[in-house]
Amino acid sequence: MKQVPAAWLWAGLIGVFAVTLLASLATGPTHLPWSALLKHLFTGPGDDLQGLILWQIRIPRTLLALCVGALLAVCGVLIQGLFRNPLAEPGLMGVSSGATLMVVVVLVLASSLPNALPAALRPFLLPLVAFGGGLAATRLVMLIGQSNHYSPLRLILAGVAFNMVAAAGIGLCAYLATNEQLRTLTFWSLGSFAAASWSGVAITAAVLAIIAPLAYRLWRPLNALLLGESECRHLGFDVPVLKRRIVYLSAAGVGAAVAFTGIIGFIGLVVPHIVRMLTGADHRRLLPLSLALGALLTLWADWLARSVLSPAELPVGIITSLLGGPFFIYLIHRQRGRLL
């Protein structure tokens, strides 16, 4: 496929992003006219119901979708670079399941823990727990997937196996949960932005502001890693340190996303591959463009989730799975004969 100049991609993304952003803010069970939308964007919420809906529900939800989509896409690029495999993705490699499992365990088996913490620390509990779960899952999958030779298929199978174990753990917690906790577990398992808040936006935005530049600084070693670990080492890069940095960044990014939205799959798989087809495999372009496209696609998915059955709402995870599942099958078909 002929590569598209990065400047054209950025121009197209900015234009589509502006239209999508306004459409997302206007769409919902309560439709906001364009005049009221633009008025309250510049004047604040005021005492008007439309202004309160915009600033207390729509804007936090939209910003959270943008931050989560950007985080998942960047983590997808890092995971694919680590495993040198376009089929790798945070969800498939067990990162999302590990983070979700730890959050669910805290919500069901340690439900009194949040109340035992000072009020100022409570918003940080679930992100930290999710980070620990994602980190442990990634390390475990890497240990299980190790062999005498590099095998992407072995790593993916290790991720699938861990996802099955994590699903069993989540199912056990659901069995032990109360009715109220069960509703919360449904939110985590299907993924949704319905519980978006300004505190969640602040934390995910802060994590994104830290992870994005740190990930971008790795574009040279990631490019070298595409040649193989020995070649990367001969070019002067410390491969074990690089792997640890990728694992930590991916776990932190996915953990922050899962802590506030639950599992939203396939963004980290689809977005990097689309950008790679358009601009090539150079991580200097791949990382920032994937960040922007991931934010945009997640915003589209959230808009569809609110629009398809309005005034009811579909979980965003269902939308992304319906779009990403066929794309994953297409990638498997293209990669046949090259997985072993």
Backbone torsions as a table, in degrees:
resi	resn	phi	psi	omega
1	MET	NA	134.4	-178.9
2	LYS	-67.5	132.8	-178.2
3	GLN	-74.0	143.5	179.6
4	VAL	-97.7	133.9	177.5
5	PRO	-55.6	138.5	-177.3
6	ALA	-59.6	-34.9	-179.9
7	ALA	-62.6	-39.3	177.6
8	TRP	-65.3	-41.4	178.7
9	LEU	-62.2	-43.9	179.6
10	TRP	-63.3	-40.8	179.2
11	ALA	-63.4	-44.4	178.7
12	GLY	-65.1	-42.1	180.0
13	LEU	-63.0	-41.5	-179.0
14	ILE	-65.1	-42.6	179.6
15	GLY	-64.7	-48.8	179.2
16	VAL	-65.1	-37.1	-179.6
17	PHE	-61.9	-43.3	-178.5
18	ALA	-62.3	-44.5	-180.0
19	VAL	-66.3	-44.3	-178.9
20	THR	-64.0	-39.3	-179.0
21	LEU	-61.7	-47.0	179.7
22	LEU	-66.4	-40.1	178.9
23	ALA	-64.1	-38.5	179.4
24	SER	-65.6	-40.0	-179.8
25	LEU	-70.0	-28.1	-177.3
26	ALA	-87.0	-20.9	-171.3
27	THR	-94.5	140.4	177.1
28	GLY	162.2	-176.5	178.0
29	PRO	-55.7	-34.7	174.6
30	THR	-107.4	109.3	-178.4
31	HIS	-74.4	134.1	177.9
32	LEU	-103.4	118.3	176.5
33	PRO	-60.3	152.4	-178.0
34	TRP	-59.3	-36.2	-179.4
35	SER	-64.1	-45.0	179.1
36	ALA	-68.4	-36.8	179.5
37	LEU	-61.7	-51.9	-178.5
38	LEU	-65.7	-36.2	179.9
39	LYS	-62.1	-50.6	-175.8
40	HIS	-74.6	-23.2	174.9
41	LEU	-62.8	-34.3	-176.5
42	PHE	-97.5	-23.3	-175.8
43	THR	-106.6	-8.5	-178.5
44	GLY	92.0	179.6	-174.7
45	PRO	-69.8	-40.4	-175.7
46	GLY	63.8	-151.6	178.4
47	ASP	-103.8	3.0	-178.2
48	ASP	-76.9	139.8	179.1
49	LEU	-61.3	-39.9	179.7
50	GLN	-63.9	-37.9	177.6
51	GLY	-66.7	-39.6	177.6
52	LEU	-66.1	-40.2	177.2
53	ILE	-61.2	-42.9	-177.8
54	LEU	-65.4	-47.4	-171.9
55	TRP	-87.5	-24.4	-178.9
56	GLN	-98.5	-19.0	-177.4
57	ILE	-122.7	-58.3	-170.3
58	ARG	-70.1	-48.7	-176.9
59	ILE	-66.3	-47.3	176.0
60	PRO	-58.9	-39.6	-179.9
61	ARG	-64.7	-44.2	-179.7
62	THR	-64.9	-44.4	179.8
63	LEU	-65.4	-38.5	178.3
64	LEU	-65.2	-40.3	177.7
65	ALA	-61.8	-41.5	179.5
66	LEU	-64.2	-46.3	-178.6
67	CYS	-65.4	-44.2	-178.7
68	VAL	-65.7	-43.8	178.6
69	GLY	-61.7	-41.0	177.9
70	ALA	-64.8	-43.3	179.4
71	LEU	-62.2	-46.5	-177.9
72	LEU	-64.4	-38.2	180.0
73	ALA	-68.1	-44.1	178.4
74	VAL	-63.1	-43.1	178.3
75	CYS	-64.6	-34.0	176.0
76	GLY	-63.1	-42.0	176.8
77	VAL	-61.6	-44.5	-179.2
78	LEU	-64.1	-44.0	-179.7
79	ILE	-64.9	-42.6	178.6
80	GLN	-66.0	-35.2	176.4
81	GLY	-69.3	-37.3	179.4
82	LEU	-64.8	-45.2	-177.3
83	PHE	-90.7	-5.0	-178.6
84	ARG	51.6	48.3	-174.5
85	ASN	-150.0	120.2	-179.8
86	PRO	-70.0	-7.9	177.6
87	LEU	-88.4	-9.4	179.8
88	ALA	-75.1	147.0	-178.4
89	GLU	-161.9	146.5	-177.4
90	PRO	-51.5	-38.4	178.8
91	GLY	-69.8	-43.7	-178.7
92	LEU	-68.5	-31.0	-177.8
93	MET	-87.8	5.5	173.8
94	GLY	90.9	-2.7	-177.6
95	VAL	-64.9	-48.7	-179.4
96	SER	-64.0	-41.9	-179.3
97	SER	-65.6	-40.3	178.5
98	GLY	-63.7	-43.0	178.5
99	ALA	-64.8	-43.5	-179.7
100	THR	-65.0	-40.9	-179.6
101	LEU	-59.2	-44.2	-179.0
102	MET	-66.7	-38.8	177.6
103	VAL	-63.7	-44.2	-179.2
104	VAL	-64.8	-40.6	177.8
105	VAL	-60.0	-43.3	178.7
106	VAL	-65.0	-42.6	-176.9
107	LEU	-67.4	-32.5	-174.8
108	VAL	-99.8	-50.2	-173.4
109	LEU	-90.0	-18.0	178.7
110	ALA	-131.9	48.0	-173.9
111	SER	-65.2	-20.6	179.7
112	SER	-84.6	-10.0	-176.7
113	LEU	-62.0	-45.2	180.0
114	PRO	-58.1	-38.7	-178.9
115	ASN	-69.9	-20.8	179.9
116	ALA	-80.3	-14.5	-179.6
117	LEU	-88.6	155.1	172.2
118	PRO	-59.5	149.9	-175.6
119	ALA	-57.9	-33.8	-177.7
120	ALA	-69.3	-22.6	-176.4
121	LEU	-96.5	-14.5	-175.1
122	ARG	-59.5	-41.2	179.5
123	PRO	-62.3	-20.2	-177.0
124	PHE	-92.3	-8.1	-175.2
125	LEU	-63.7	-54.7	-176.3
126	LEU	-64.6	-41.6	175.3
127	PRO	-59.1	-40.2	-179.9
128	LEU	-68.2	-41.5	177.8
129	VAL	-63.7	-43.4	179.3
130	ALA	-64.9	-38.1	176.6
131	PHE	-60.7	-45.2	178.9
132	GLY	-62.2	-41.7	178.6
133	GLY	-65.8	-42.2	178.3
134	GLY	-65.9	-39.2	179.1
135	LEU	-65.0	-46.4	-179.7
136	ALA	-63.4	-39.8	179.7
137	ALA	-63.6	-44.3	-179.2
138	THR	-63.7	-43.9	179.2
139	ARG	-63.8	-39.5	-179.5
140	LEU	-66.6	-42.7	178.8
141	VAL	-63.2	-39.8	178.6
142	MET	-65.2	-39.0	178.6
143	LEU	-66.9	-43.9	179.9
144	ILE	-65.7	-37.3	-175.0
145	GLY	-83.0	-1.0	179.5
146	GLN	-69.5	143.9	175.9
147	SER	-153.8	179.8	-179.1
148	ASN	-68.9	-22.9	177.0
149	HIS	-132.5	158.2	-177.6
150	TYR	-69.3	126.0	-178.3
151	SER	-136.4	99.5	177.2
152	PRO	-57.3	-37.6	-179.5
153	LEU	-62.2	-40.0	179.9
154	ARG	-62.5	-41.1	179.5
155	LEU	-66.9	-41.7	179.8
156	ILE	-66.0	-41.5	177.8
157	LEU	-63.7	-37.0	176.1
158	ALA	-63.2	-40.8	177.0
159	GLY	-64.1	-41.3	178.0
160	VAL	-63.2	-42.6	179.1
161	ALA	-61.9	-43.5	179.2
162	PHE	-65.1	-38.7	178.2
163	ASN	-59.8	-36.8	178.6
164	MET	-66.8	-42.1	178.4
165	VAL	-65.4	-43.4	179.0
166	ALA	-63.1	-38.8	178.0
167	ALA	-62.9	-37.6	177.2
168	ALA	-64.9	-41.6	177.8
169	GLY	-63.9	-42.1	177.8
170	ILE	-64.9	-39.3	177.3
171	GLY	-63.5	-38.9	177.4
172	LEU	-63.5	-43.2	177.8
173	CYS	-63.0	-38.1	178.3
174	ALA	-64.3	-36.0	178.7
175	TYR	-66.4	-35.4	-177.8
176	LEU	-87.4	-8.4	-172.5
177	ALA	-78.6	155.4	170.8
178	THR	-78.0	173.8	-179.9
179	ASN	-60.4	-42.1	179.5
180	GLU	-66.0	-43.5	178.2
181	GLN	-65.5	-33.4	-179.7
182	LEU	-65.6	-37.6	176.1
183	ARG	-64.3	-38.8	177.3
184	THR	-65.5	-39.3	179.4
185	LEU	-64.6	-36.2	177.0
186	THR	-61.7	-39.7	176.5
187	PHE	-59.7	-45.1	-177.8
188	TRP	-68.7	-40.0	-173.5
189	SER	-73.7	-28.8	-177.0
190	LEU	-101.0	-19.4	178.5
191	GLY	80.4	127.9	-179.2
192	SER	-162.9	152.8	174.0
193	PHE	-104.7	12.6	-175.0
194	ALA	-64.3	-27.9	-178.3
195	ALA	-96.2	22.6	-178.2
196	ALA	-61.2	140.2	178.5
197	SER	-142.3	165.4	180.0
198	TRP	-66.7	-31.6	177.2
199	SER	-66.8	-41.3	176.5
200	GLY	-63.1	-40.1	177.4
201	VAL	-62.7	-43.3	-178.1
202	ALA	-62.1	-43.3	-177.6
203	ILE	-69.3	-47.3	-179.3
204	THR	-65.6	-37.7	177.8
205	ALA	-65.0	-39.4	178.1
206	ALA	-65.2	-42.3	177.9
207	VAL	-62.9	-43.0	178.6
208	LEU	-62.9	-40.6	-179.8
209	ALA	-64.6	-25.9	177.9
210	ILE	-86.4	-45.1	-173.0
211	ILE	-72.9	-40.7	-174.4
212	ALA	-58.4	-51.7	178.5
213	PRO	-66.7	-34.8	178.2
214	LEU	-66.0	-39.0	177.7
215	ALA	-67.5	-39.8	-179.0
216	TYR	-64.5	-31.7	178.3
217	ARG	-65.5	-14.9	-178.8
218	LEU	-92.9	9.2	-173.3
219	TRP	-64.5	-36.0	179.0
220	ARG	-66.9	-52.7	177.9
221	PRO	-63.4	-30.9	176.5
222	LEU	-65.9	-40.5	175.5
223	ASN	-62.7	-40.9	179.4
224	ALA	-67.6	-34.2	-179.0
225	LEU	-66.4	-24.9	177.0
226	LEU	-60.9	-26.2	179.6
227	LEU	-79.4	-15.1	-176.4
228	GLY	122.9	157.5	-177.1
229	GLU	-66.1	-41.2	-179.4
230	SER	-65.8	-41.8	178.0
231	GLU	-64.9	-39.7	178.0
232	CYS	-62.0	-41.1	178.9
233	ARG	-66.1	-40.1	-179.9
234	HIS	-67.5	-24.0	177.3
235	LEU	-82.0	0.4	172.9
236	GLY	101.6	9.6	-179.2
237	PHE	-98.5	141.9	178.5
238	ASP	-84.0	100.1	-173.4
239	VAL	-63.5	-46.6	178.4
240	PRO	-58.9	-40.6	177.7
241	VAL	-65.2	-40.9	178.1
242	LEU	-60.1	-44.4	179.7
243	LYS	-61.7	-43.1	-179.9
244	ARG	-63.5	-41.8	179.5
245	ARG	-62.3	-43.0	179.4
246	ILE	-63.1	-42.8	-179.8
247	VAL	-63.2	-45.6	-178.8
248	TYR	-65.3	-44.4	-179.5
249	LEU	-64.4	-42.9	-179.6
250	SER	-65.3	-42.8	179.5
251	ALA	-63.9	-41.3	179.7
252	ALA	-66.2	-43.6	-178.9
253	GLY	-65.5	-49.9	179.8
254	VAL	-66.4	-37.5	178.6
255	GLY	-61.1	-43.8	178.7
256	ALA	-64.4	-37.7	-179.9
257	ALA	-68.8	-48.7	-177.0
258	VAL	-64.8	-34.0	-176.4
259	ALA	-60.1	-28.4	-175.5
260	PHE	-113.9	-11.8	-174.7
261	THR	-130.1	-13.4	-171.8
262	GLY	79.7	-165.6	-176.0
263	ILE	-80.8	120.1	172.5
264	ILE	-122.5	100.8	-170.2
265	GLY	-88.0	163.4	167.5
266	PHE	75.1	-9.7	175.0
267	ILE	-62.8	-43.6	179.6
268	GLY	-70.0	-13.2	176.9
269	LEU	-93.5	-49.0	-172.5
270	VAL	-72.1	-46.8	-171.7
271	VAL	-62.0	-53.2	-179.7
272	PRO	-58.8	-34.9	-178.3
273	HIS	-69.6	-40.1	177.9
274	ILE	-62.2	-46.5	-179.7
275	VAL	-64.7	-38.6	-179.9
276	ARG	-63.9	-37.7	178.0
277	MET	-67.8	-30.5	-176.6
278	LEU	-86.3	-36.9	-172.3
279	THR	-121.9	-6.2	-178.2
280	GLY	98.3	-176.8	-171.9
281	ALA	-96.6	5.9	179.4
282	ASP	-67.9	116.2	-176.2
283	HIS	-67.7	-15.0	176.9
284	ARG	-65.2	-33.7	174.8
285	ARG	-95.8	-32.9	-174.5
286	LEU	-63.5	-42.0	-176.0
287	LEU	-65.8	-53.7	-178.7
288	PRO	-67.5	-37.2	179.6
289	LEU	-68.7	-37.2	176.6
290	SER	-65.3	-39.8	176.4
291	LEU	-56.1	-48.0	-177.4
292	ALA	-68.5	-44.6	-178.6
293	LEU	-69.3	-35.3	176.6
294	GLY	-61.9	-42.7	176.9
295	ALA	-62.1	-42.3	-177.9
296	LEU	-67.5	-46.1	-178.9
297	LEU	-65.2	-37.5	177.8
298	THR	-66.4	-36.9	176.5
299	LEU	-65.4	-40.1	174.3
300	TRP	-60.1	-45.7	-179.3
301	ALA	-61.0	-41.6	178.4
302	ASP	-65.9	-39.4	178.0
303	TRP	-63.0	-42.4	176.9
304	LEU	-64.4	-40.1	-179.2
305	ALA	-61.0	-33.4	-179.5
306	ARG	-87.7	-15.5	-172.1
307	SER	-102.9	-31.8	-171.3
308	VAL	-62.2	-46.4	-177.0
309	LEU	-116.7	27.6	-177.2
310	SER	-54.6	136.2	10.4
311	PRO	-83.0	-3.8	174.2
312	ALA	-74.2	171.3	-173.9
313	GLU	-138.4	132.6	175.6
314	LEU	-86.5	146.6	170.8
315	PRO	-62.7	138.9	-177.9
316	VAL	-63.8	-33.3	179.6
317	GLY	-59.7	-31.3	177.1
318	ILE	-68.1	-42.2	179.8
319	ILE	-62.7	-48.3	-177.7
320	THR	-66.8	-32.6	178.2
321	SER	-71.0	-39.0	177.6
322	LEU	-63.6	-34.0	178.3
323	LEU	-83.6	-38.8	-174.3
324	GLY	-81.6	-29.3	-179.4
325	GLY	-58.6	-54.1	176.8
326	PRO	-60.1	-35.6	178.6
327	PHE	-65.6	-37.1	177.5
328	PHE	-65.0	-40.9	176.7
329	ILE	-61.8	-40.4	177.5
330	TYR	-62.1	-40.9	179.0
331	LEU	-66.2	-40.7	177.5
332	ILE	-60.5	-40.8	179.2
333	HIS	-63.2	-40.6	179.6
334	ARG	-70.6	-30.1	-176.0
335	GLN	-92.2	4.7	-177.7
336	ARG	-58.7	137.6	-179.4
337	GLY	87.1	-9.7	-179.0
338	ARG	-118.5	9.0	-176.1
339	LEU	-87.2	-30.5	-175.1
340	LEU	-81.9	NA	NA
